[in-house]
């Protein structure tokens, strides 16, 4: 069946690897070229039947302005920045990276079991739907049986370090407003909960755009043909099939191909790190 027959009967278009397909992963676009030009009458309808792609976009990048914005003030009064390499971090991994930086700076002690002891940490608090930060006083002397990294400096009096959240978007990941936690060094252990609901990833919804769509009755972005919530873990395959086919008008013109674009809920292009096995199946009437 040729593409020229699509205005008379139903047909499907499958966009996947191994075809005349140009992928711009950083922009989240899949540009499929037809073997023949197709002149649309403007009476066709288009629907997304299914899609499959890996969840491979990062939640911490310079585009989201959240690789910086975290630092900590140690018991010596010096502030140490924490810069995150772009990647996908769970809340536990954000904490692990903070502790990695503290290890690099020699800001830890080793207990009798040989485990590193950190004096700043945060964990997910499922009961309160928050992230709980714990700041523990740094001791004035090495506890019996413990070891310290070379050059470790003990404070004159036991005081906590402080987590410092800057004015970037990093604080949104753990739900903390800009500020210092605790506001001043404390002689006792301090615990804090998020000041607002944590947003573990800036991307909460994915919109599927197609350059054939022309339904602008209710939206300033008439090329949207579907949307879904990415509900799998990072690196896993998303398989999405709309529960009901939604048909969209097709703009009347000559098409040499079809372009699919993926954007987030704010219409920012989705930067994909893995486009292998991505497949889009569309129906045309």
C-alpha positions in Angstrom: 0.0 0.0 0.0 1.4 3.4 -1.0 1.2 6.5 1.1 -1.0 8.0 -1.6 -3.8 5.8 -0.5 -3.9 6.9 3.1 -6.5 9.6 2.5 -9.0 6.8 1.5 -8.4 4.0 4.0 -6.8 3.6 7.4 -3.0 3.0 7.5 -0.3 3.0 10.0 3.1 4.7 10.1 5.8 3.0 12.1 8.8 5.2 13.0 11.7 3.2 14.3 15.4 2.4 13.7 16.5 0.9 10.4 14.4 3.4 8.3 15.1 6.7 6.7 15.1 8.2 10.2 17.1 11.2 11.5 17.3 11.4 15.2 18.4 14.5 17.2 18.7 13.0 20.6 19.5 16.3 22.4 16.4 17.8 21.0 14.2 14.7 21.4 13.2 14.6 17.7 12.6 11.7 15.3 12.4 12.9 11.6 11.2 10.1 9.3 11.4 10.6 5.5 8.8 9.0 3.2 9.8 7.3 0.0 7.3 9.4 -1.8 5.7 12.8 -1.1 2.2 12.6 0.3 -0.3 15.4 -0.6 -2.8 15.8 2.3 -6.3 16.8 1.5 -6.8 18.2 5.0 -9.5 15.7 5.8 -7.3 13.1 7.3 -7.2 12.3 11.0 -4.1 11.2 13.0 -3.7 9.3 16.2 -0.9 7.8 18.3 -1.4 4.1 18.7 1.6 3.3 20.8 5.2 4.2 21.6 8.2 2.6 23.2 11.4 4.3 24.4 13.9 4.2 27.2 13.7 6.6 30.1 17.1 8.1 29.5 16.9 11.8 30.3 18.7 13.3 33.2 17.1 15.1 36.2 20.2 17.1 37.0 21.7 19.2 34.2 22.8 22.8 33.5 19.6 23.2 31.4 17.6 22.7 34.6 20.0 25.0 36.6 20.4 22.4 39.3 24.0 21.1 39.0 25.1 23.8 41.4 23.3 25.4 44.4 24.4 23.0 47.2 27.3 23.7 49.5 28.1 23.1 53.1 29.9 25.0 55.8 32.2 22.8 57.8 33.1 23.2 61.5 36.1 25.3 60.5 33.7 28.0 59.1 34.7 27.5 55.5 32.1 26.9 52.8 32.7 24.1 50.4 30.7 23.9 47.1 29.2 20.7 45.8 28.9 20.6 42.0 27.0 17.6 40.6 28.0 16.1 37.2 25.0 15.9 34.9 23.1 12.7 35.5 20.0 11.0 36.9 20.1 11.0 40.7 17.7 9.5 43.2 17.5 11.2 46.6 19.7 8.6 48.0 22.3 9.2 45.3 22.2 13.0 45.9 23.1 12.3 49.5 25.9 9.8 48.4 27.4 12.4 46.2 27.4 15.0 49.0 29.2 12.5 51.1 31.6 11.7 48.3 32.6 15.4 48.2 32.9 15.4 52.0 35.2 12.4 51.7 37.3 14.2 49.1 37.6 17.1 51.5 38.5 14.9 54.5 35.3 15.8 56.4 34.5 12.4 58.0 35.7 10.1 60.7 36.0 6.3 60.6 34.3 4.3 63.5 35.5 1.1 65.1 33.6 -0.9 62.4 35.6 0.8 59.7 32.6 2.7 58.4 32.7 6.4 57.5 30.8 8.7 59.8 29.4 11.9 58.1 28.1 14.8 60.0 25.6 15.9 57.3 23.1 13.6 55.7 19.6 13.6 54.3 17.2 10.7 53.7 13.7 10.3 52.3 11.0 10.6 55.0 8.1 8.6 53.7 5.9 9.4 56.7 6.0 13.1 56.2 6.5 13.0 52.4 9.7 15.1 52.9 13.4 14.8 52.9 14.9 14.9 56.4 18.3 16.5 57.0 20.4 15.6 60.0 23.3 17.7 61.1 25.4 16.2 63.9 28.1 18.0 65.9 31.7 17.4 64.9 33.6 16.1 68.0 36.4 18.0 69.6 38.6 14.9 69.8 38.8 11.6 68.1 36.5 9.0 69.8 38.3 5.9 71.2 39.0 3.3 68.6 38.1 5.7 65.7 40.5 6.9 63.0 40.6 10.3 61.1 41.8 11.2 57.7 45.2 13.0 57.5 44.8 16.7 58.3 41.5 16.4 60.1 41.0 19.5 62.2 38.8 19.3 65.4 36.7 22.2 66.4 37.3 24.0 69.7 33.7 23.2 70.7 31.5 20.5 69.2 29.4 22.2 66.5 27.4 21.0 63.5 28.2 21.7 59.9 25.5 23.5 57.9 23.9 22.5 54.6 23.6 25.6 52.4 21.0 25.8 49.6 21.6 28.5 47.0 19.3 30.3 44.7 19.4 27.8 41.8 16.9 25.0 41.2 18.9 22.4 43.1 16.9 22.9 46.3 13.7 21.8 44.5 15.1 18.2 44.2 15.0 17.8 48.0 12.3 20.4 48.8 14.5 23.0 50.6 14.2 26.8 50.1 17.4 28.8 49.8 19.1 29.1 53.2 21.4 27.4 55.7 20.3 24.4 57.7 20.8 24.8 60.6 20.8 28.6 60.3 23.8 28.7 62.7 26.1 26.0 63.9 24.6 24.1 66.8 26.1 22.2 69.7 23.3 19.5 69.5 22.1 17.3 66.6 19.6 19.1 64.4 16.9 17.6 62.2 15.0 19.4 59.4 12.3 18.5 57.0 11.7 19.8 53.5 10.1 23.3 53.4 8.1 22.3 50.4 7.3 19.0 48.5 10.5 17.6 46.9 10.5 17.4 43.2 12.9 14.5 42.5 12.9 15.2 38.8 12.0 18.4 36.8 10.2 16.2 34.2 6.9 15.0 35.4 5.1 14.5 32.1 6.1 13.9 28.5 4.3 15.4 25.5 4.3 13.8 22.1 4.3 16.3 19.2 3.7 15.6 15.5 4.2 18.1 12.7 1.1 16.6 11.0 -1.3 17.6 13.7 -3.4 20.8 13.3 -5.8 20.8 16.3 -5.4 24.3 17.7 -8.9 24.7 19.1 -7.9 24.5 22.8 -4.2 24.8 22.9 -1.5 27.2 21.8 0.6 24.1 21.0 -1.6 22.4 18.3 0.9 19.7 17.5 0.4 17.7 20.7 -1.1 14.3 19.9 -0.5 12.5 23.3 1.0 12.8 26.7 2.1 10.4 29.4 3.7 10.2 32.8 7.0 8.3 32.8 6.3 5.7 35.4 9.4 3.4 35.1 12.8 3.6 36.7 15.7 5.3 35.0 17.1 3.1 32.2 13.9 1.0 31.8 11.7 0.9 28.7 8.5 3.0 28.6 5.7 1.2 26.8 2.7 3.6 26.3 -0.6 2.8 24.6 -3.4 5.3 24.9 -6.4 3.7 26.5 -8.6 5.4 23.8 -7.4 6.6 20.4 -7.7 10.4 20.1 -7.9 11.6 16.5 -6.4 14.9 15.5 -6.9 17.0 12.3 -4.1 16.9 9.8 -2.9 20.2 8.2 -3.5 20.4 4.4 -0.1 20.4 2.6 2.4 18.1 0.9 4.4 16.0 3.4 7.8 14.5 2.6 7.9 12.8 6.0 6.7 13.0 9.6 8.5 14.5 12.6 7.9 13.4 16.1 9.2 15.6 18.9 9.2 14.9 22.7 9.0 17.7 25.2 8.3 17.9 28.9 5.3 19.5 30.7 6.8 22.9 30.1 7.4 22.2 26.4 11.2 22.0 26.9 12.8 19.5 24.5 13.6 16.2 26.0 17.3 15.5 25.9 17.6 11.7 25.3 20.7 9.7 26.1 19.4 6.5 24.6 17.3 6.4 21.5 17.9 2.7 20.6 14.7 0.6 20.1 12.5 3.8 20.2 9.3 3.1 18.2 6.3 5.2 17.4 3.2 3.8 15.8 0.7 6.2 14.4 -2.7 5.7 12.6 -4.0 7.8 9.8 -7.5 7.8 8.4 
